[in-house]
Amino acid sequence: MYYENEIMVKSYNGDFINGSGTLIFDGKKYVGELKNGQFHGSGTMTTVHGIVTTGNWDYGKLIL
């Protein structure tokens, strides 16, 4: 499965279109809300190096 921005999804559990779930891809893990298949709403991104970013996302972009 490919994300709209061509990131290959390795593992996914949840409602892909609208809702929430866990997405593991490209060494990263996103847990949170999705809308139209993109990070949207409250969520947490963890990198392969263990850096954790929690916040609100707007169609794939972190809102600070």
PyMOL Python script that loads the backbone (N, CA, C, O; Angstrom):
from pymol import cmd

cmd.read_pdbstr("""\
ATOM      1  N   MET A   1       0.851  -1.161   0.000  1.00  0.00           N
ATOM      2  CA  MET A   1       0.000   0.000   0.000  1.00  0.00           C
ATOM      3  C   MET A   1       0.901   1.231   0.000  1.00  0.00           C
ATOM      4  O   MET A   1       1.921   1.250   0.689  1.00  0.00           O
ATOM      5  N   TYR A   2       0.545   2.232  -0.747  1.00  0.00           N
ATOM      6  CA  TYR A   2       1.318   3.467  -0.786  1.00  0.00           C
ATOM      7  C   TYR A   2       0.483   4.632  -0.293  1.00  0.00           C
ATOM      8  O   TYR A   2      -0.697   4.755  -0.620  1.00  0.00           O
ATOM      9  N   TYR A   3       1.115   5.485   0.500  1.00  0.00           N
ATOM     10  CA  TYR A   3       0.487   6.719   0.944  1.00  0.00           C
ATOM     11  C   TYR A   3       0.459   7.687  -0.228  1.00  0.00           C
ATOM     12  O   TYR A   3       1.188   7.492  -1.200  1.00  0.00           O
ATOM     13  N   GLU A   4      -0.354   8.711  -0.160  1.00  0.00           N
ATOM     14  CA  GLU A   4      -0.471   9.680  -1.240  1.00  0.00           C
ATOM     15  C   GLU A   4       0.872  10.300  -1.608  1.00  0.00           C
ATOM     16  O   GLU A   4       1.097  10.625  -2.774  1.00  0.00           O
ATOM     17  N   ASN A   5       1.772  10.473  -0.632  1.00  0.00           N
ATOM     18  CA  ASN A   5       3.078  11.063  -0.910  1.00  0.00           C
ATOM     19  C   ASN A   5       4.142   9.998  -1.172  1.00  0.00           C
ATOM     20  O   ASN A   5       5.335  10.260  -1.017  1.00  0.00           O
ATOM     21  N   GLU A   6       3.719   8.813  -1.562  1.00  0.00           N
ATOM     22  CA  GLU A   6       4.566   7.703  -2.001  1.00  0.00           C
ATOM     23  C   GLU A   6       5.427   7.087  -0.912  1.00  0.00           C
ATOM     24  O   GLU A   6       6.460   6.490  -1.216  1.00  0.00           O
ATOM     25  N   ILE A   7       5.030   7.214   0.351  1.00  0.00           N
ATOM     26  CA  ILE A   7       5.717   6.523   1.435  1.00  0.00           C
ATOM     27  C   ILE A   7       5.108   5.128   1.519  1.00  0.00           C
ATOM     28  O   ILE A   7       3.889   4.990   1.616  1.00  0.00           O
ATOM     29  N   MET A   8       5.939   4.103   1.482  1.00  0.00           N
ATOM     30  CA  MET A   8       5.427   2.748   1.551  1.00  0.00           C
ATOM     31  C   MET A   8       5.015   2.420   2.984  1.00  0.00           C
ATOM     32  O   MET A   8       5.812   2.562   3.911  1.00  0.00           O
ATOM     33  N   VAL A   9       3.793   1.990   3.159  1.00  0.00           N
ATOM     34  CA  VAL A   9       3.284   1.615   4.472  1.00  0.00           C
ATOM     35  C   VAL A   9       3.675   0.167   4.736  1.00  0.00           C
ATOM     36  O   VAL A   9       3.339  -0.722   3.953  1.00  0.00           O
ATOM     37  N   LYS A  10       4.381  -0.073   5.832  1.00  0.00           N
ATOM     38  CA  LYS A  10       4.803  -1.424   6.170  1.00  0.00           C
ATOM     39  C   LYS A  10       3.791  -2.119   7.057  1.00  0.00           C
ATOM     40  O   LYS A  10       3.616  -3.334   6.960  1.00  0.00           O
ATOM     41  N   SER A  11       3.125  -1.375   7.913  1.00  0.00           N
ATOM     42  CA  SER A  11       2.144  -1.952   8.816  1.00  0.00           C
ATOM     43  C   SER A  11       1.107  -0.891   9.170  1.00  0.00           C
ATOM     44  O   SER A  11       1.436   0.275   9.386  1.00  0.00           O
ATOM     45  N   TYR A  12      -0.150  -1.322   9.226  1.00  0.00           N
ATOM     46  CA  TYR A  12      -1.204  -0.388   9.608  1.00  0.00           C
ATOM     47  C   TYR A  12      -2.279  -1.137  10.364  1.00  0.00           C
ATOM     48  O   TYR A  12      -2.647  -2.252   9.997  1.00  0.00           O
ATOM     49  N   ASN A  13      -2.786  -0.515  11.432  1.00  0.00           N
ATOM     50  CA  ASN A  13      -3.880  -1.077  12.196  1.00  0.00           C
ATOM     51  C   ASN A  13      -4.825   0.053  12.559  1.00  0.00           C
ATOM     52  O   ASN A  13      -4.463   0.947  13.324  1.00  0.00           O
ATOM     53  N   GLY A  14      -6.032   0.020  12.015  1.00  0.00           N
ATOM     54  CA  GLY A  14      -7.014   1.049  12.328  1.00  0.00           C
ATOM     55  C   GLY A  14      -7.823   1.425  11.106  1.00  0.00           C
ATOM     56  O   GLY A  14      -7.782   0.735  10.088  1.00  0.00           O
ATOM     57  N   ASP A  15      -8.557   2.519  11.208  1.00  0.00           N
ATOM     58  CA  ASP A  15      -9.397   3.024  10.132  1.00  0.00           C
ATOM     59  C   ASP A  15      -8.541   3.948   9.272  1.00  0.00           C
ATOM     60  O   ASP A  15      -8.188   5.047   9.701  1.00  0.00           O
ATOM     61  N   PHE A  16      -8.204   3.507   8.057  1.00  0.00           N
ATOM     62  CA  PHE A  16      -7.252   4.236   7.221  1.00  0.00           C
ATOM     63  C   PHE A  16      -7.785   5.569   6.713  1.00  0.00           C
ATOM     64  O   PHE A  16      -7.029   6.539   6.654  1.00  0.00           O
ATOM     65  N   ILE A  17      -9.054   5.650   6.347  1.00  0.00           N
ATOM     66  CA  ILE A  17      -9.579   6.864   5.732  1.00  0.00           C
ATOM     67  C   ILE A  17      -9.875   7.931   6.780  1.00  0.00           C
ATOM     68  O   ILE A  17      -9.271   9.003   6.746  1.00  0.00           O
ATOM     69  N   ASN A  18     -10.767   7.669   7.685  1.00  0.00           N
ATOM     70  CA  ASN A  18     -11.129   8.636   8.726  1.00  0.00           C
ATOM     71  C   ASN A  18     -11.239   7.903  10.057  1.00  0.00           C
ATOM     72  O   ASN A  18     -11.956   6.909  10.165  1.00  0.00           O
ATOM     73  N   GLY A  19     -10.540   8.386  11.051  1.00  0.00           N
ATOM     74  CA  GLY A  19     -10.571   7.749  12.357  1.00  0.00           C
ATOM     75  C   GLY A  19      -9.209   7.818  12.990  1.00  0.00           C
ATOM     76  O   GLY A  19      -8.536   8.847  12.930  1.00  0.00           O
ATOM     77  N   SER A  20      -8.795   6.709  13.606  1.00  0.00           N
ATOM     78  CA  SER A  20      -7.484   6.687  14.243  1.00  0.00           C
ATOM     79  C   SER A  20      -6.854   5.318  14.050  1.00  0.00           C
ATOM     80  O   SER A  20      -7.531   4.333  13.752  1.00  0.00           O
ATOM     81  N   GLY A  21      -5.545   5.285  14.227  1.00  0.00           N
ATOM     82  CA  GLY A  21      -4.846   4.023  14.063  1.00  0.00           C
ATOM     83  C   GLY A  21      -3.362   4.166  14.297  1.00  0.00           C
ATOM     84  O   GLY A  21      -2.877   5.221  14.706  1.00  0.00           O
ATOM     85  N   THR A  22      -2.647   3.083  14.031  1.00  0.00           N
ATOM     86  CA  THR A  22      -1.202   3.037  14.153  1.00  0.00           C
ATOM     87  C   THR A  22      -0.621   2.721  12.787  1.00  0.00           C
ATOM     88  O   THR A  22      -1.009   1.746  12.142  1.00  0.00           O
ATOM     89  N   LEU A  23       0.313   3.555  12.354  1.00  0.00           N
ATOM     90  CA  LEU A  23       0.927   3.430  11.040  1.00  0.00           C
ATOM     91  C   LEU A  23       2.435   3.304  11.234  1.00  0.00           C
ATOM     92  O   LEU A  23       3.052   4.174  11.849  1.00  0.00           O
ATOM     93  N   ILE A  24       3.039   2.227  10.715  1.00  0.00           N
ATOM     94  CA  ILE A  24       4.478   2.031  10.811  1.00  0.00           C
ATOM     95  C   ILE A  24       5.036   2.056   9.393  1.00  0.00           C
ATOM     96  O   ILE A  24       4.632   1.254   8.551  1.00  0.00           O
ATOM     97  N   PHE A  25       5.969   2.980   9.127  1.00  0.00           N
ATOM     98  CA  PHE A  25       6.491   3.158   7.773  1.00  0.00           C
ATOM     99  C   PHE A  25       7.866   3.791   7.827  1.00  0.00           C
ATOM    100  O   PHE A  25       8.134   4.638   8.678  1.00  0.00           O
ATOM    101  N   ASP A  26       8.723   3.387   6.931  1.00  0.00           N
ATOM    102  CA  ASP A  26      10.018   4.038   6.738  1.00  0.00           C
ATOM    103  C   ASP A  26      10.771   4.285   8.051  1.00  0.00           C
ATOM    104  O   ASP A  26      11.414   5.323   8.212  1.00  0.00           O
ATOM    105  N   GLY A  27      10.691   3.338   8.985  1.00  0.00           N
ATOM    106  CA  GLY A  27      11.370   3.484  10.264  1.00  0.00           C
ATOM    107  C   GLY A  27      10.662   4.374  11.266  1.00  0.00           C
ATOM    108  O   GLY A  27      11.192   4.615  12.350  1.00  0.00           O
ATOM    109  N   LYS A  28       9.483   4.869  10.936  1.00  0.00           N
ATOM    110  CA  LYS A  28       8.715   5.763  11.815  1.00  0.00           C
ATOM    111  C   LYS A  28       7.417   5.086  12.248  1.00  0.00           C
ATOM    112  O   LYS A  28       6.934   4.153  11.606  1.00  0.00           O
ATOM    113  N   LYS A  29       6.868   5.584  13.351  1.00  0.00           N
ATOM    114  CA  LYS A  29       5.585   5.077  13.835  1.00  0.00           C
ATOM    115  C   LYS A  29       4.696   6.269  14.163  1.00  0.00           C
ATOM    116  O   LYS A  29       5.083   7.149  14.933  1.00  0.00           O
ATOM    117  N   TYR A  30       3.502   6.294  13.575  1.00  0.00           N
ATOM    118  CA  TYR A  30       2.517   7.339  13.866  1.00  0.00           C
ATOM    119  C   TYR A  30       1.324   6.672  14.538  1.00  0.00           C
ATOM    120  O   TYR A  30       0.793   5.676  14.046  1.00  0.00           O
ATOM    121  N   VAL A  31       0.914   7.235  15.666  1.00  0.00           N
ATOM    122  CA  VAL A  31      -0.283   6.775  16.378  1.00  0.00           C
ATOM    123  C   VAL A  31      -1.173   7.983  16.555  1.00  0.00           C
ATOM    124  O   VAL A  31      -0.792   8.953  17.210  1.00  0.00           O
ATOM    125  N   GLY A  32      -2.363   7.925  15.971  1.00  0.00           N
ATOM    126  CA  GLY A  32      -3.258   9.066  16.120  1.00  0.00           C
ATOM    127  C   GLY A  32      -4.367   9.079  15.096  1.00  0.00           C
ATOM    128  O   GLY A  32      -4.715   8.061  14.498  1.00  0.00           O
ATOM    129  N   GLU A  33      -4.912  10.274  14.915  1.00  0.00           N
ATOM    130  CA  GLU A  33      -6.070  10.460  14.047  1.00  0.00           C
ATOM    131  C   GLU A  33      -5.657  10.642  12.586  1.00  0.00           C
ATOM    132  O   GLU A  33      -4.592  11.175  12.275  1.00  0.00           O
ATOM    133  N   LEU A  34      -6.534  10.181  11.714  1.00  0.00           N
ATOM    134  CA  LEU A  34      -6.323  10.283  10.274  1.00  0.00           C
ATOM    135  C   LEU A  34      -7.575  10.862   9.613  1.00  0.00           C
ATOM    136  O   LEU A  34      -8.692  10.675  10.096  1.00  0.00           O
ATOM    137  N   LYS A  35      -7.368  11.557   8.514  1.00  0.00           N
ATOM    138  CA  LYS A  35      -8.476  12.045   7.711  1.00  0.00           C
ATOM    139  C   LYS A  35      -8.062  11.951   6.250  1.00  0.00           C
ATOM    140  O   LYS A  35      -7.009  12.456   5.861  1.00  0.00           O
ATOM    141  N   ASN A  36      -8.884  11.313   5.455  1.00  0.00           N
ATOM    142  CA  ASN A  36      -8.584  11.105   4.039  1.00  0.00           C
ATOM    143  C   ASN A  36      -7.210  10.476   3.837  1.00  0.00           C
ATOM    144  O   ASN A  36      -6.500  10.816   2.891  1.00  0.00           O
ATOM    145  N   GLY A  37      -6.835   9.557   4.729  1.00  0.00           N
ATOM    146  CA  GLY A  37      -5.579   8.834   4.608  1.00  0.00           C
ATOM    147  C   GLY A  37      -4.341   9.610   5.001  1.00  0.00           C
ATOM    148  O   GLY A  37      -3.230   9.164   4.711  1.00  0.00           O
ATOM    149  N   GLN A  38      -4.488  10.765   5.658  1.00  0.00           N
ATOM    150  CA  GLN A  38      -3.342  11.572   6.077  1.00  0.00           C
ATOM    151  C   GLN A  38      -3.418  11.831   7.578  1.00  0.00           C
ATOM    152  O   GLN A  38      -4.495  11.775   8.171  1.00  0.00           O
ATOM    153  N   PHE A  39      -2.250  12.117   8.196  1.00  0.00           N
ATOM    154  CA  PHE A  39      -2.230  12.478   9.615  1.00  0.00           C
ATOM    155  C   PHE A  39      -3.053  13.748   9.759  1.00  0.00           C
ATOM    156  O   PHE A  39      -2.758  14.756   9.118  1.00  0.00           O
ATOM    157  N   HIS A  40      -4.087  13.706  10.600  1.00  0.00           N
ATOM    158  CA  HIS A  40      -4.944  14.877  10.754  1.00  0.00           C
ATOM    159  C   HIS A  40      -5.629  14.799  12.108  1.00  0.00           C
ATOM    160  O   HIS A  40      -6.447  13.914  12.354  1.00  0.00           O
ATOM    161  N   GLY A  41      -5.287  15.728  12.975  1.00  0.00           N
ATOM    162  CA  GLY A  41      -5.817  15.727  14.336  1.00  0.00           C
ATOM    163  C   GLY A  41      -4.687  15.426  15.308  1.00  0.00           C
ATOM    164  O   GLY A  41      -3.518  15.666  15.006  1.00  0.00           O
ATOM    165  N   SER A  42      -5.033  14.909  16.452  1.00  0.00           N
ATOM    166  CA  SER A  42      -4.071  14.609  17.502  1.00  0.00           C
ATOM    167  C   SER A  42      -3.293  13.340  17.169  1.00  0.00           C
ATOM    168  O   SER A  42      -3.877  12.336  16.762  1.00  0.00           O
ATOM    169  N   GLY A  43      -1.961  13.390  17.346  1.00  0.00           N
ATOM    170  CA  GLY A  43      -1.163  12.204  17.067  1.00  0.00           C
ATOM    171  C   GLY A  43       0.260  12.317  17.561  1.00  0.00           C
ATOM    172  O   GLY A  43       0.727  13.395  17.929  1.00  0.00           O
ATOM    173  N   THR A  44       0.948  11.175  17.562  1.00  0.00           N
ATOM    174  CA  THR A  44       2.335  11.087  18.001  1.00  0.00           C
ATOM    175  C   THR A  44       3.161  10.367  16.940  1.00  0.00           C
ATOM    176  O   THR A  44       2.796   9.284  16.483  1.00  0.00           O
ATOM    177  N   MET A  45       4.277  10.981  16.556  1.00  0.00           N
ATOM    178  CA  MET A  45       5.211  10.392  15.598  1.00  0.00           C
ATOM    179  C   MET A  45       6.490  10.037  16.341  1.00  0.00           C
ATOM    180  O   MET A  45       7.037  10.861  17.073  1.00  0.00           O
ATOM    181  N   THR A  46       6.969   8.806  16.153  1.00  0.00           N
ATOM    182  CA  THR A  46       8.222   8.359  16.741  1.00  0.00           C
ATOM    183  C   THR A  46       9.151   7.935  15.613  1.00  0.00           C
ATOM    184  O   THR A  46       8.772   7.128  14.764  1.00  0.00           O
ATOM    185  N   THR A  47      10.383   8.483  15.599  1.00  0.00           N
ATOM    186  CA  THR A  47      11.346   8.143  14.556  1.00  0.00           C
ATOM    187  C   THR A  47      12.097   6.874  14.930  1.00  0.00           C
ATOM    188  O   THR A  47      11.994   6.389  16.057  1.00  0.00           O
ATOM    189  N   VAL A  48      12.843   6.348  13.990  1.00  0.00           N
ATOM    190  CA  VAL A  48      13.659   5.161  14.218  1.00  0.00           C
ATOM    191  C   VAL A  48      14.701   5.408  15.304  1.00  0.00           C
ATOM    192  O   VAL A  48      15.168   4.459  15.933  1.00  0.00           O
ATOM    193  N   HIS A  49      15.073   6.666  15.535  1.00  0.00           N
ATOM    194  CA  HIS A  49      16.050   7.026  16.564  1.00  0.00           C
ATOM    195  C   HIS A  49      15.407   7.322  17.908  1.00  0.00           C
ATOM    196  O   HIS A  49      16.095   7.719  18.848  1.00  0.00           O
ATOM    197  N   GLY A  50      14.086   7.133  18.013  1.00  0.00           N
ATOM    198  CA  GLY A  50      13.392   7.323  19.282  1.00  0.00           C
ATOM    199  C   GLY A  50      12.946   8.741  19.563  1.00  0.00           C
ATOM    200  O   GLY A  50      12.498   9.023  20.674  1.00  0.00           O
ATOM    201  N   ILE A  51      13.050   9.647  18.602  1.00  0.00           N
ATOM    202  CA  ILE A  51      12.581  11.017  18.794  1.00  0.00           C
ATOM    203  C   ILE A  51      11.054  11.022  18.686  1.00  0.00           C
ATOM    204  O   ILE A  51      10.487  10.562  17.695  1.00  0.00           O
ATOM    205  N   VAL A  52      10.407  11.547  19.716  1.00  0.00           N
ATOM    206  CA  VAL A  52       8.946  11.539  19.786  1.00  0.00           C
ATOM    207  C   VAL A  52       8.419  12.958  19.611  1.00  0.00           C
ATOM    208  O   VAL A  52       8.858  13.888  20.287  1.00  0.00           O
ATOM    209  N   THR A  53       7.470  13.104  18.694  1.00  0.00           N
ATOM    210  CA  THR A  53       6.808  14.389  18.462  1.00  0.00           C
ATOM    211  C   THR A  53       5.310  14.181  18.628  1.00  0.00           C
ATOM    212  O   THR A  53       4.702  13.394  17.902  1.00  0.00           O
ATOM    213  N   THR A  54       4.722  14.882  19.577  1.00  0.00           N
ATOM    214  CA  THR A  54       3.286  14.794  19.828  1.00  0.00           C
ATOM    215  C   THR A  54       2.668  16.149  19.571  1.00  0.00           C
ATOM    216  O   THR A  54       3.220  17.176  19.967  1.00  0.00           O
ATOM    217  N   GLY A  55       1.532  16.155  18.914  1.00  0.00           N
ATOM    218  CA  GLY A  55       0.852  17.409  18.652  1.00  0.00           C
ATOM    219  C   GLY A  55      -0.333  17.232  17.743  1.00  0.00           C
ATOM    220  O   GLY A  55      -0.860  16.130  17.587  1.00  0.00           O
ATOM    221  N   ASN A  56      -0.743  18.317  17.148  1.00  0.00           N
ATOM    222  CA  ASN A  56      -1.859  18.295  16.208  1.00  0.00           C
ATOM    223  C   ASN A  56      -1.324  18.374  14.785  1.00  0.00           C
ATOM    224  O   ASN A  56      -0.390  19.124  14.500  1.00  0.00           O
ATOM    225  N   TRP A  57      -1.916  17.604  13.914  1.00  0.00           N
ATOM    226  CA  TRP A  57      -1.494  17.500  12.525  1.00  0.00           C
ATOM    227  C   TRP A  57      -2.586  18.038  11.620  1.00  0.00           C
ATOM    228  O   TRP A  57      -3.773  17.865  11.898  1.00  0.00           O
ATOM    229  N   ASP A  58      -2.194  18.681  10.553  1.00  0.00           N
ATOM    230  CA  ASP A  58      -3.134  19.216   9.568  1.00  0.00           C
ATOM    231  C   ASP A  58      -2.773  18.629   8.211  1.00  0.00           C
ATOM    232  O   ASP A  58      -1.863  19.106   7.533  1.00  0.00           O
ATOM    233  N   TYR A  59      -3.501  17.590   7.830  1.00  0.00           N
ATOM    234  CA  TYR A  59      -3.258  16.901   6.551  1.00  0.00           C
ATOM    235  C   TYR A  59      -1.779  16.602   6.336  1.00  0.00           C
ATOM    236  O   TYR A  59      -1.209  16.967   5.308  1.00  0.00           O
ATOM    237  N   GLY A  60      -1.158  15.934   7.313  1.00  0.00           N
ATOM    238  CA  GLY A  60       0.209  15.471   7.192  1.00  0.00           C
ATOM    239  C   GLY A  60       1.284  16.407   7.702  1.00  0.00           C
ATOM    240  O   GLY A  60       2.452  16.024   7.756  1.00  0.00           O
ATOM    241  N   LYS A  61       0.919  17.630   8.080  1.00  0.00           N
ATOM    242  CA  LYS A  61       1.900  18.598   8.562  1.00  0.00           C
ATOM    243  C   LYS A  61       1.639  18.909  10.038  1.00  0.00           C
ATOM    244  O   LYS A  61       0.502  19.143  10.449  1.00  0.00           O
ATOM    245  N   LEU A  62       2.715  18.906  10.818  1.00  0.00           N
ATOM    246  CA  LEU A  62       2.608  19.194  12.240  1.00  0.00           C
ATOM    247  C   LEU A  62       2.324  20.666  12.453  1.00  0.00           C
ATOM    248  O   LEU A  62       2.984  21.527  11.871  1.00  0.00           O
ATOM    249  N   ILE A  63       1.335  20.952  13.295  1.00  0.00           N
ATOM    250  CA  ILE A  63       0.998  22.330  13.659  1.00  0.00           C
ATOM    251  C   ILE A  63       1.614  22.592  15.018  1.00  0.00           C
ATOM    252  O   ILE A  63       1.288  21.907  15.988  1.00  0.00           O
ATOM    253  N   LEU A  64       2.481  23.552  15.104  1.00  0.00           N
ATOM    254  CA  LEU A  64       3.146  23.859  16.386  1.00  0.00           C
ATOM    255  C   LEU A  64       2.376  24.888  17.162  1.00  0.00           C
ATOM    256  O   LEU A  64       2.785  25.267  18.260  1.00  0.00           O
TER     257      LEU A  64
END
""", "prot")
cmd.dss("prot")
cmd.show_as("cartoon", "prot")
cmd.util.cbc("prot")
cmd.orient("prot")
